[in-house]
Amino acid sequence: MFLLKKLIAALILPPTGPLLLALFGLWLSRSSGRPWRALRPRDSASRAGNAGFTLTILSLLALFALSLPIVGNALMAPLEPHPPITPAQLERAQAIVVLGGGSYYAAPEYGSDTVGYYTLERLRYGARLARQSRLPLLVTGGAPFGARPEAESMREALESDFGVKVRWVEAVSRDTAENASLSAPMLKASGITRIALVSHGWHLPRAIPLFEKQGLEVIAAPTAFSTASPSLIENLLPGAMVRSRHALNEYLGQLYNRLKEPQ
């Protein structure tokens, strides 16, 4: 099921999804025998050709729009409702949980797998909160595609690079739901029921309910918000496809979780 979800998402999300639609539109247009002609429809073949041409153009325009930072930020905005954690909120937590966000495989400069870009952003903030609060840390993330478990790389980075000790390592989970279901027993065994959950702001709306479902009280500790450049020109330059992709992936994930819930 895990790999099937990843495959479906890869086919739907940009750039693959819009490109597949564009190719389908091109095929539809050519199969009508009147490719690339914006003629007034006279029969079913010409109507199909015009529809295919329109689909191709709209798909390519959507792909371009999704690459603009201003569009990515607009898609991200509803996904970042949680403000930064306050000192008072942090005092209420019993532990800090940092979610993995991907590995940097076979890093030549480190000699092995290590934490990826998004994981490093989360670890930096988790280390900051741990130093401020002296709370124990849990890191969570497995190796769904093989290689080194992400949580092991996270522990190494926190202890070697940030000088922060890690108390719990959950290194088996493959996705956010398993992050929650496998971390909760480790925390509860130590009497921990109230946590500060560290992840990207756009990821927490999906992650928090999964941890609450495991009987934990969750205090949002978002990091790496989707902020705009002070330059209007930079906000309109293509190159932010990954931001739109992350946003759309979260919307898909939220929809999937709602459909899984018993009615």
C-alpha positions in Angstrom: 0.0 0.0 0.0 2.9 2.4 0.8 4.5 2.0 -2.6 1.1 2.2 -4.3 0.4 5.5 -2.6 3.8 6.9 -3.7 3.2 5.7 -7.3 -0.3 7.3 -7.5 1.0 10.6 -6.0 3.9 10.6 -8.4 1.6 10.3 -11.4 -0.8 13.0 -10.2 1.5 15.6 -8.8 3.5 18.1 -10.9 5.4 17.9 -13.1 4.2 14.4 -14.1 0.5 14.9 -13.8 0.2 18.0 -16.0 2.7 16.5 -18.5 0.6 13.3 -18.8 -2.5 15.4 -19.4 -0.7 17.5 -22.0 0.5 14.3 -23.8 -3.0 12.9 -23.7 -4.4 16.1 -25.2 -1.8 16.0 -27.9 -2.7 12.4 -28.7 -6.4 13.3 -28.7 -5.7 16.2 -31.1 -3.6 14.1 -33.5 -6.0 11.2 -33.4 -8.8 13.4 -34.8 -6.8 13.8 -38.0 -6.8 17.6 -37.6 -3.9 18.3 -35.2 -3.4 21.8 -33.9 -6.3 23.4 -35.8 -8.6 25.6 -33.8 -11.5 25.0 -36.2 -15.1 25.3 -35.3 -16.3 21.8 -34.5 -18.2 20.1 -37.3 -18.1 16.5 -36.2 -17.1 14.4 -33.3 -13.5 14.0 -34.6 -13.0 17.7 -34.9 -14.5 18.3 -31.5 -12.2 15.7 -30.0 -9.3 17.4 -31.8 -10.1 20.8 -30.4 -10.7 19.4 -26.9 -7.3 17.7 -27.1 -5.6 20.9 -28.2 -7.3 22.9 -25.4 -6.3 20.2 -22.8 -2.7 20.4 -24.0 -2.5 24.2 -23.7 -4.2 24.3 -20.3 -2.0 21.6 -18.9 1.2 23.3 -20.0 -0.1 26.7 -18.7 -0.9 25.0 -15.3 2.6 23.5 -15.2 4.1 27.0 -15.8 1.8 28.5 -13.2 2.7 25.9 -10.6 6.4 26.8 -11.1 5.8 30.4 -9.9 6.7 31.2 -6.3 3.6 33.4 -6.0 1.4 30.4 -6.9 3.3 28.0 -4.6 2.9 30.4 -1.7 -0.8 30.8 -2.3 -1.2 27.1 -2.3 0.8 26.8 0.9 -1.0 29.6 2.8 -4.0 27.5 4.0 -1.6 24.7 5.0 0.2 26.9 7.5 -2.4 27.8 10.1 -0.2 27.2 13.2 2.0 30.1 14.4 5.5 29.5 15.8 5.4 27.9 19.2 5.6 30.3 22.2 7.8 29.9 25.3 4.7 29.3 27.4 3.5 26.5 25.1 6.9 24.9 25.1 6.9 24.8 28.9 3.7 22.7 28.8 5.4 20.0 26.6 7.0 16.9 28.1 9.0 16.0 25.1 9.9 17.2 21.6 9.2 15.0 18.6 11.0 15.7 15.3 9.6 14.2 12.1 11.9 13.1 9.3 11.6 14.8 5.9 13.9 12.7 3.6 17.4 11.4 3.4 20.5 12.4 1.4 21.6 9.1 0.1 25.2 8.0 -0.2 26.5 11.5 0.6 30.1 11.5 -0.6 31.3 14.2 1.7 29.9 12.4 4.8 30.7 8.8 3.6 27.2 7.4 4.0 23.5 8.3 4.1 22.7 11.4 6.1 19.8 13.8 6.6 18.3 15.6 3.6 17.4 19.2 3.2 14.0 19.2 4.7 15.0 17.0 7.6 17.9 19.3 8.4 15.5 22.3 8.6 13.4 20.4 11.1 16.4 19.2 13.1 17.8 22.7 13.4 14.6 24.0 14.9 14.2 20.9 17.1 17.7 21.4 18.5 16.9 25.0 19.2 13.8 24.1 21.1 15.6 21.3 23.0 18.3 23.7 24.2 15.7 26.3 25.2 13.6 23.8 27.2 15.9 21.0 28.2 13.2 18.6 27.1 14.0 15.1 25.8 14.0 14.5 22.1 12.4 11.7 19.9 13.3 11.4 16.2 11.2 9.3 13.9 11.7 8.0 10.4 12.6 4.7 8.8 14.0 3.5 5.5 11.1 2.9 3.2 13.3 2.6 0.2 16.2 0.8 1.8 19.6 2.1 3.0 20.0 3.7 6.4 17.0 4.5 8.6 16.4 8.2 8.6 16.1 8.4 12.4 19.6 7.1 12.8 20.9 9.8 10.5 18.8 12.3 12.5 20.3 11.2 15.8 23.8 11.4 14.4 23.2 15.0 13.1 21.7 16.2 16.3 24.4 14.8 18.6 27.4 15.4 16.3 26.5 18.7 14.6 24.1 20.3 17.1 25.4 18.9 20.4 21.9 17.8 21.5 21.3 14.3 22.9 18.4 12.2 21.5 16.5 10.0 24.0 14.3 8.0 21.6 14.9 6.7 18.1 12.0 5.3 16.1 13.6 3.9 12.9 11.0 1.7 11.3 8.2 4.0 10.1 7.6 4.6 6.4 5.2 7.5 6.5 3.6 10.1 8.8 0.9 7.7 10.0 3.5 5.2 11.1 5.6 8.0 12.6 2.7 8.5 15.0 1.6 4.9 15.6 5.2 3.7 16.3 6.4 6.7 18.3 3.4 6.9 20.7 4.1 3.7 22.5 7.8 4.7 23.1 6.7 8.0 24.6 3.9 6.6 26.7 6.2 4.0 28.2 8.1 6.9 29.7 5.0 8.6 30.9 5.0 11.2 28.0 1.5 12.2 26.8 2.1 15.8 25.8 4.5 16.7 23.0 5.8 19.6 20.9 5.7 18.3 17.3 8.3 19.7 15.0 7.8 19.7 11.2 7.3 22.1 8.4 4.4 24.4 8.8 2.6 22.9 5.8 3.0 19.3 7.1 1.6 19.8 10.6 -2.1 20.0 9.7 -1.9 16.4 8.4 0.6 15.2 11.1 -1.1 16.5 14.2 -4.4 14.6 13.9 -2.4 11.4 13.3 -0.5 11.9 16.6 -3.7 12.9 18.5 -5.3 9.7 17.2 -2.7 7.9 19.2 -3.8 9.5 22.4 -1.1 12.3 22.6 -1.7 15.9 23.2 0.1 17.8 20.5 1.5 21.3 20.6 2.4 22.5 17.1 6.0 23.6 16.6 6.2 24.5 12.9 9.3 25.6 11.1 10.4 26.7 7.6 7.3 28.7 6.7 6.7 29.5 3.0 7.6 33.2 3.0 7.7 35.4 0.0 10.7 37.2 -1.4 10.8 41.0 -0.9 11.3 41.3 -4.7 8.1 41.1 -6.8 10.2 40.0 -9.8 11.6 37.0 -7.8 8.1 36.0 -6.8 7.1 35.9 -10.5 10.2 34.0 -11.8 9.6 30.3 -12.5 11.5 27.9 -10.3 9.3 27.0 -7.3 7.7 23.8 -8.6 8.7 21.9 -5.5 6.7 24.3 -3.3 3.5 23.7 -5.3 4.2 20.0 -5.4 4.5 19.8 -1.6 1.3 21.8 -1.1 -0.7 19.6 -3.5 0.8 16.5 -1.9 -0.5 17.7 1.5 -3.9 18.3 0.1 -3.9 14.8 -1.3 -2.7 13.3 2.0 -5.4 15.1 3.9 -8.1 13.8 1.5 -6.7 10.3 1.8 -6.8 10.4 5.6 -10.4 11.7 5.5 -11.5 8.9 3.2 -9.8 6.3 5.5 -11.7 7.5 8.6 -14.7 5.4 9.5 -18.0 7.1 8.6 
